[in-house]
Amino acid sequence: MPAKLVAIGDSLTQGFLNGSISQTHLSYPAMIARCLGETDFKVPDFAGEGGLPVNLETLFQMLAVKFGEKIGVSDSISAFLATQGFLDRVEDYWERGEGTQATQTGPVHHNLAVWGFALGNCDTLTEATCRRFIPIPKDHTVNQIPEFAMYRTARRTLNPSFDAQYENLSQLSAAAEIAKTQGGIENLIFWLGSNNCLSTVTNLKIKWSEAADLDLLAHQRSCNLWLPSHFRTLLWQIADKIDAIGAKNVFIATIPHVTIPPVSRGITPGATEEQKLSEDGYYEYYTHFWIWDEDFANAPDKYPHLTRDQARTIDAAINEYNEAIKLEANKRGWHLVDICNRLDRLAYRRQKRHTTYEFPKELVAALKSHPATKERFTSDGKPILDTRYLRLYADQTNPEEKYRGGIFSLDGIHPTTTGYGIVAHEFLQVMEQVLPAKPKPLNWQEIISADTLLLKPPENLQNLREMLNFMQNRTLLPNLIKVISG
């Protein structure tokens, strides 16, 4: 029997959220596989210590249990030590403990996605290559994020048993191995490219790719925005290899505009609400989400930022990437899933709160039926799920004032479990037009029940400014965001 589904991608396809990869069974390909009737969809195991590199939800919840909704001045030292203890356990687990050991989840996974991978890594990085470049671990006392965490993830994903037989498999050659040994592949998902531009909005600067970057490994490059000509070259180099896998159907997705997720926050100091956005939907500046608007407005030059024109430049490059993807898909008979368009329609702030995305009716019904989310609706019956950073105002009685966000997780980059359900929905909408047998519907009740950020958000989100300030002063937050964005 051929494999019903194989997925190649980055963090979005692996199921990354809250700063870590941990719940791979809740990735959107795993959701789709269940709809296709696949009962043995193999995914890697990253459950230990909340995942890799650092699970912010686990950390927020741990601090909330110990210190309540706010870390007071008298608690700061205890909170610092508790955070340090948590990070020390995480670092030890993934650099020296069980996280370094082989697993029996393979031998080859059907979800081959690895967070941090850019277009071009899918045929160059293998378990053996990653192993060669991971340094001997050091027991840090300050910066305790596991070193070379992306390469550690790649090893556990591409060759989980650390078997010499599979050590030289890249994402593409691993998919080819599945096709050869399992009688083919019915459906192949390919979604890479976000990491060819993502770190522009986390580093808040632009460094264009150079020709030499085409031949460098991930850790050897310093660019964060690929020239569209270089992106096209990578796509052309990879396209024949995708076709050579011989999948019956190939589904390829467009790259979202990275200026929309709340990891960077748009600010126009001194402007009225009507004047903040330009006609084409951009703020004057974009800075880190842990910097508050009034602090930035008082001294813009004090804080790192992108300008409005730089944000336009980033999105213009993404538009060219997507045109290349669409042309290649049309040329080769691949099926396009336009995730960029869907996120544009969900963009709460860019659309001035008037979003045009229509949530699946089954999602709406699941929210209404769950006791923890049944009140998460506007007065006119729309779900309160948007692209703002997740917040909770527990003392408010009006749901529109009580809830904020819900699409993106605590790292400000990656979706919540519900957000991944929306991604799965969009892929299935295209699959339904292609496949001879209609896939089963998503189990939205199960998806909502698994979304702990919606059901039981950490109570310290009520004091988000203090929490983010604590994380930023601890240096954890800036370092983690830098690591997970490439």
C-alpha positions in Angstrom: 0.0 0.0 0.0 1.4 3.4 -0.9 1.9 6.0 1.8 -1.2 8.2 1.8 0.7 11.3 2.9 4.2 12.5 3.2 5.1 16.1 4.3 8.2 18.2 3.7 8.5 21.6 5.3 9.7 23.7 8.2 8.3 24.6 11.6 4.8 25.3 10.2 4.6 21.8 8.8 6.3 20.1 11.8 3.8 21.6 14.3 6.1 24.0 16.2 4.4 26.4 18.7 5.2 28.4 21.8 8.9 28.3 21.0 9.3 24.5 20.7 8.5 21.4 18.8 6.8 19.0 21.1 3.3 17.8 20.0 4.0 16.5 16.5 0.8 14.5 16.6 -1.0 17.9 16.5 0.8 19.1 13.3 -1.5 20.0 10.4 -0.2 17.0 8.3 -1.1 14.6 11.2 -4.6 16.2 11.2 -4.8 15.7 7.4 -3.5 12.1 7.6 -6.4 11.2 10.0 -8.8 12.7 7.5 -7.3 10.5 4.8 -7.8 7.4 7.0 -4.0 7.0 7.5 -3.6 5.1 10.8 0.2 4.8 10.8 1.4 8.3 10.0 4.9 8.4 11.5 6.0 11.5 13.3 9.1 12.2 15.5 9.1 12.3 19.3 9.9 15.6 20.9 7.8 15.4 24.1 10.6 15.4 26.6 10.9 18.5 28.9 8.3 20.4 26.8 10.1 20.1 23.5 13.0 21.7 21.8 14.4 24.3 22.2 12.2 25.9 24.9 8.4 25.7 25.5 7.2 29.1 26.6 3.7 27.8 27.5 5.3 25.3 29.9 7.5 28.0 31.4 4.6 30.5 31.7 2.4 27.9 33.4 5.2 26.8 35.8 5.7 30.5 36.8 1.9 31.0 37.2 1.6 28.0 39.5 4.5 29.2 41.7 3.8 33.0 41.7 0.2 33.5 40.4 -0.8 36.1 37.9 2.0 38.5 38.5 5.7 38.2 39.6 6.1 40.7 42.3 9.3 42.5 43.2 9.8 40.3 46.2 9.4 37.2 43.9 11.9 38.3 41.3 14.9 36.3 42.6 12.8 33.2 43.2 11.3 33.5 39.7 14.7 33.9 38.2 16.0 30.8 39.9 12.9 28.8 39.0 13.3 29.9 35.3 17.0 29.0 35.4 16.2 25.6 36.9 13.7 24.9 34.1 16.1 25.9 31.4 18.9 23.9 32.9 16.7 20.8 32.8 15.8 21.4 29.2 19.4 22.0 28.2 20.6 18.9 29.9 17.8 16.7 28.4 18.5 17.7 24.8 22.3 18.1 25.0 23.3 15.3 27.3 20.2 13.3 28.3 17.5 11.2 26.7 17.0 13.8 24.0 20.3 12.7 22.5 19.3 9.1 22.2 17.9 7.2 19.3 14.1 6.6 19.1 12.0 3.9 17.4 9.5 6.2 15.8 10.7 5.6 12.3 12.8 4.2 10.7 11.6 7.0 8.3 8.9 9.5 9.3 6.1 10.5 7.1 6.3 14.0 8.5 9.8 15.0 7.5 9.5 18.7 8.4 12.2 20.4 10.4 11.8 23.8 12.0 14.2 26.4 10.8 14.7 24.7 7.4 14.7 27.1 4.4 14.2 26.4 0.8 17.5 24.8 -0.2 18.0 22.8 3.0 15.6 20.0 1.9 18.3 18.4 -0.3 21.5 19.4 1.6 21.0 18.7 5.3 21.1 15.1 6.5 21.4 13.5 9.9 25.1 12.8 9.2 25.7 16.4 8.2 23.9 17.8 11.2 25.8 15.4 13.5 29.1 16.5 12.1 28.5 20.2 12.9 26.9 19.9 16.4 29.6 20.9 18.9 30.5 19.3 22.2 27.8 20.6 24.6 28.7 23.2 27.2 26.8 23.6 30.4 25.9 27.2 30.2 24.7 29.2 33.3 23.2 32.1 31.4 22.2 31.3 27.8 20.8 27.9 28.4 19.0 27.3 25.1 20.2 24.1 23.6 23.0 24.7 21.1 22.4 23.9 17.4 18.8 23.0 18.3 17.7 23.0 14.7 20.4 20.4 13.8 19.5 18.3 16.8 15.9 18.4 15.6 16.9 17.4 12.1 18.8 14.4 13.4 15.8 13.1 15.4 13.5 13.7 12.4 15.5 12.5 9.4 17.1 9.4 11.1 15.4 8.8 14.4 17.1 5.4 15.0 20.6 6.9 14.1 21.0 4.0 11.7 23.9 4.3 9.3 21.5 3.1 6.6 19.6 6.3 6.7 22.2 8.8 7.9 22.6 10.5 4.5 18.9 11.0 3.8 17.8 14.6 3.3 14.1 15.5 3.4 13.8 14.9 -0.4 15.7 11.6 -0.4 13.9 10.4 2.7 10.6 10.9 0.8 12.1 9.1 -2.2 13.0 6.2 0.2 9.4 6.0 1.4 8.2 6.0 -2.2 10.6 3.1 -3.0 10.0 1.0 0.0 6.3 1.6 0.7 4.9 1.3 -2.9 4.8 5.0 -3.7 3.3 8.1 -2.2 -0.3 9.2 -2.9 0.0 12.8 -1.6 3.1 14.9 -1.0 3.0 18.2 0.8 5.8 20.6 0.1 5.9 23.9 2.0 9.2 25.7 2.4 10.4 29.3 2.1 9.2 31.1 5.2 12.7 30.9 6.7 14.1 32.6 3.6 12.7 35.8 5.0 11.4 35.3 8.6 14.4 36.6 10.5 14.0 40.0 9.0 11.1 40.6 11.4 12.9 39.1 14.4 16.3 40.6 13.9 14.6 43.8 12.6 17.1 44.3 9.8 17.5 43.2 6.2 20.5 41.4 4.8 20.1 40.2 1.3 21.4 36.9 0.0 24.5 36.7 -2.1 25.3 34.2 -4.8 27.7 32.3 -2.5 24.8 31.6 -0.1 23.3 29.2 -2.7 26.1 26.8 -1.9 26.3 27.2 1.9 24.8 25.2 4.7 22.2 26.7 7.0 24.6 27.6 9.8 27.1 29.1 7.4 24.8 31.8 6.0 24.1 35.2 7.5 21.6 36.5 5.0 17.9 36.8 6.1 16.2 37.9 2.9 16.8 36.0 -0.2 16.9 37.8 -3.5 13.9 36.7 -5.6 16.4 35.6 -8.3 18.2 33.4 -5.8 14.9 32.0 -4.5 13.9 31.1 -8.0 17.2 29.3 -8.6 16.7 27.2 -5.4 13.1 26.4 -6.5 14.2 25.3 -10.0 17.0 23.1 -8.5 14.6 21.4 -6.2 11.5 21.1 -8.5 12.9 18.2 -10.6 13.8 16.3 -7.4 10.3 16.7 -6.1 8.9 15.3 -9.4 11.4 12.5 -9.3 9.8 11.2 -6.0 6.8 10.2 -8.1 4.0 11.2 -5.8 0.6 11.0 -7.4 -0.4 14.5 -6.1 1.9 17.3 -5.0 0.4 20.1 -2.8 2.6 23.2 -2.5 1.8 26.3 -0.4 2.6 29.9 -0.7 4.7 31.8 1.9 2.8 34.1 4.3 3.7 37.7 4.7 6.0 37.6 7.8 5.1 41.2 8.7 1.6 40.0 9.9 2.4 37.7 12.8 2.7 39.5 16.2 6.4 38.7 16.6 6.9 42.2 15.3 4.6 45.0 16.3 3.6 47.8 14.0 3.6 51.3 15.6 3.0 54.8 14.3 3.9 57.2 17.2 1.6 60.1 17.7 -1.0 59.1 15.1 -4.7 58.8 15.6 -6.3 55.4 15.1 -7.3 56.3 11.6 -3.8 57.6 10.7 -1.7 54.7 12.0 -1.8 52.6 8.8 -0.8 53.8 5.3 -3.2 53.2 2.5 -1.5 49.9 1.7 -1.7 48.7 5.3 1.7 49.4 6.9 2.7 51.1 10.1 5.6 53.6 10.3 7.8 51.3 12.4 7.9 47.6 13.4 9.7 46.6 16.6 9.8 43.6 19.0 6.5 42.6 20.6 7.9 42.9 24.1 8.5 46.7 23.6 5.4 48.7 24.5 4.0 51.3 22.2 4.4 54.3 24.6 8.0 53.3 25.4 8.9 53.1 21.7 7.0 56.4 20.9 9.0 58.3 23.5 12.4 57.2 22.0 12.1 55.4 18.6 15.8 55.5 18.0 16.5 53.7 21.2 14.9 50.5 20.0 15.6 48.3 17.0 13.0 48.6 14.3 12.1 48.2 10.7 10.7 51.2 8.8 7.5 51.1 6.8 9.4 51.0 3.5 11.5 48.1 4.8 8.4 46.1 5.7 7.1 46.8 2.2 10.4 45.5 0.8 10.1 42.3 2.7 6.5 41.6 1.6 7.4 42.6 -2.0 10.1 39.9 -2.0 7.6 37.3 -0.6 5.2 38.3 -3.4 7.9 37.4 -5.9 8.6 34.1 -4.1 5.0 33.3 -4.4 4.8 34.1 -8.0 7.6 31.7 -8.6 5.9 29.0 -6.6 2.6 29.6 -8.6 4.4 29.5 -11.9 6.2 26.3 -11.0 3.1 24.7 -9.7 1.2 25.5 -12.9 4.0 24.2 -15.0 4.3 20.9 -13.2 0.7 20.2 -12.3 1.2 20.7 -8.6 -1.8 21.8 -6.6 -1.5 25.3 -4.9 -2.7 26.1 -1.4 -2.6 29.8 -1.0 -1.8 30.3 2.7 -0.5 33.8 2.1 -3.9 34.9 0.9 -5.6 33.3 3.9 -3.3 35.0 6.4 -3.8 38.3 4.6 -7.5 37.9 5.1 -7.0 37.1 8.8 -4.7 40.0 9.5 -6.6 41.9 12.2 -4.5 45.0 12.6 -3.6 45.4 8.9 -7.3 45.0 8.0 -8.2 47.6 10.6 -10.2 44.9 12.6 -12.4 44.2 9.6 -11.1 40.8 8.5 -12.6 38.9 5.6 -11.6 35.3 6.4 -14.6 33.0 7.0 -13.9 30.5 9.7 -15.0 26.9 9.0 -18.5 26.4 10.4 -17.4 23.2 12.1 -14.7 25.3 14.0 -17.4 27.8 15.1 -19.7 25.0 16.3 -16.8 23.4 18.2 -16.0 26.7 19.9 -19.6 27.2 20.9 -20.0 23.7 22.3 -16.9 23.7 24.5 -17.4 25.1 28.0 -14.1 27.0 28.0 -14.6 28.7 24.6 -18.4 29.1 24.3 -18.2 32.8 25.4 -15.3 33.6 22.9 -17.7 35.4 20.5 -18.5 38.9 19.5 -21.9 40.4 19.9 -22.7 39.5 16.3 -21.7 35.9 16.7 -18.2 35.9 15.2 -15.4 33.9 16.9 -12.8 36.0 18.8 -9.8 34.5 17.0 -7.4 37.0 15.5 -3.7 37.6 14.7 -2.9 39.8 17.7 -0.6 38.5 20.4 -2.5 36.3 22.9 -3.8 38.2 25.9 -6.4 37.7 28.7 -8.3 40.3 30.7 -10.0 38.0 33.2 -11.7 40.8 35.1 -13.6 41.9 32.0 -17.2 40.6 31.3 -17.5 41.7 27.7 -15.9 38.9 25.6 -14.6 41.5 23.1 -12.6 43.1 25.9 -11.7 39.9 27.7 -10.0 38.0 24.9 -7.4 38.8 22.3 -5.5 36.7 19.8 -5.8 32.9 19.5 -4.4 32.3 16.1 -0.7 32.6 17.1 1.1 31.0 20.0 3.3 32.6 22.7 6.4 32.9 20.4 4.4 35.3 18.2 5.4 33.4 15.0 3.8 30.0 15.0 0.1 29.1 15.1 -1.8 27.7 18.1 -3.3 24.2 17.7 -6.5 25.9 16.5 -4.4 27.9 14.0 -2.9 24.7 12.7 -6.4 23.3 12.3 -7.1 26.3 10.0 -4.0 25.4 8.0 -5.2 21.8 7.7 -8.6 23.0 6.6 -7.1 25.1 3.8 -5.1 22.1 2.5 -8.1 19.9 2.7 -10.2 22.4 0.8 -7.8 21.9 -2.2 -7.5 18.2 -1.6 -11.2 17.7 -1.9 -11.1 19.1 -5.4 -8.3 16.7 -6.4 -8.8 13.3 -4.6 -11.2 10.7 -5.9 -12.5 10.0 -2.4 -13.5 13.0 -0.3 -11.4 13.1 2.9 -13.2 12.8 6.2 -13.9 16.2 7.9 -11.5 17.5 10.6 -12.4 16.6 14.1 -12.7 20.2 15.4 -13.9 19.1 18.8 -10.6 17.2 19.2 -8.6 20.1 17.9 -10.2 22.6 20.3 -9.9 20.2 23.2 -6.1 20.0 22.5 -5.6 23.7 22.4 -4.5 24.5 25.9 -3.8 28.1 25.2 -7.4 28.6 24.4 -8.8 26.4 27.1 -6.6 27.2 30.0 -4.2 30.1 29.2 -1.5 30.9 31.8 -3.0 33.3 34.2 0.1 35.5 34.1 -1.1 36.6 30.6 -3.3 39.0 32.5 0.0 40.9 33.3 1.6 40.4 29.9 3.8 43.4 30.1 5.4 42.4 33.3 5.9 38.8 32.0 7.5 39.8 28.8 9.7 42.3 30.6 10.8 39.5 32.9 11.5 37.2 30.0 13.3 39.9 28.1 15.5 41.0 31.0 16.3 37.4 31.6 17.5 37.4 27.9 15.6 34.2 27.3 13.0 35.8 25.0 15.3 37.6 22.6 17.7 34.7 22.4 14.9 32.2 21.8 13.2 34.2 19.1 16.6 34.6 17.4 17.2 30.9 17.5 13.8 29.7 16.2 13.7 32.2 13.4 17.0 31.2 11.8 
